[in-house]
Amino acid sequence: MRIALMTALVACADQSRRFWARRFLTGLSADEMQFIAEFLGSSILDPGLSADISRVPSRAELAERIEEFQSGRLAQARPVPRALLPDAEHKMILLLEYLSGAAIPQVAAPLRSAQA
């Protein structure tokens, strides 16, 4: 499953950033990659979220979208032990770094224009 997740996430990255994406993902667990894939999947399946993400003008607003995504995940799940909350924060940071570094067209293009 880990190899399939890595292959799919590398394929989502911009062509020029795929080597970087593969190196970044190599250091992640299957659980961490699954979290990234869930976010990308939700942005595809939820037209409102997808539209919002495509217009994110800054890294800070992208971080807010990730926080909203995580809050929704946790609200739907059974009660989460407090010990898992640092893990959730860690996954949100990894997701933000992946999205920023992989230059995913519908997510990272506005980030590049905001930095210019």
N, C-alpha and C positions, 0 to 999 in steps of 0.2 A: 504494500500500500504506500509506503514511503516513496518509492521510486516513481509510482504513478502520480502522486501529489507533486513531487519535484518536477517531473516532466510537464505536467499541466501548468504549474505556476511559472516555469521558465518560458513556456509558450505564450503566456499572457504578457510577458515583458516586451518592451520595445525591442526591435531587432538588434539595435546597437547596444543594448544593455543586457542581453541574454547571458553573456559570459559572467558579468557581475552578478546577475540573479542566481545563476547556478552556484557560484562560489558562496553567496550569502545563504542560500537555502541548504547547502551542504552542512552547515553548522547547526541547523534547526532539527528539532524532534518532529516526528510525524504529527504529534498533537499540535505543535506550533504551526506547522504548515497547514494543517486542517483548519485552524482558526483563520489564517489568511485566505484560504479557499472559501470558507463560509462567508467572509466579508465580500469577496469578489462575486460570489454566487448571489448573495442578497442584493448587491447593487445591480445585477443583471435582471433578477426576477422581480424586483420592486421598482416599477417605473418611476415613482416619485423619488426614491433614493438615488437611482441612477441619474436622473435629471439633475438632482441637487449636486451630486458628486462631480458631474461634468463641468459645473460652474464654480467649483471651489477655488477662490482666488488666493488662498494662502495655506501654508502648512498648519497654522493654528486652527483654521476652520476645518481642515481635513482631520485634525486630531479631535475636534468636537464631533464630527460625523462618526469617527471610530468609537468615541465614548458613547454616543447615542446607540450605535450598533451593539456595543457590549452591554449597555443597560437593558436593552430589549432582550438580548440573549439571556441575561441573568434573571429578568422578570419572568420569562417563560419557563425557566428551569426550576427544578425543585430547590429548596433552600440550599444555599451555597455555604459550606463551612468557611469561617473567616480565614482559615489557613490558606485557602485557595485564592483569596483576593489578591495577594501579591503576584501570584502566577497570572491572574487576569491582567494586571497592570503591565507585567512583563510582555505578555502577548500583544497588548495594544501598542507598546513601544516597537516591538518587532514588526508589526503590521505597518505602522507609520514609516519605519525605515525601509521596508520592502517597497511600499507604494512610491515613496520618494525616489529610491534608487533605481527601481525597475522601469521608471518612466512609462507606466501603463497609460496608453493614449487617453482614455476617458477620465483618468484620475490625475496623472502627472503633467499633462500638457498645460493646464492652467497654472500649476506650480512653477513651471519654467517661465511663463510669461509674467508671473508675479515677481519673480526674482530679477527680471531684466530691468 
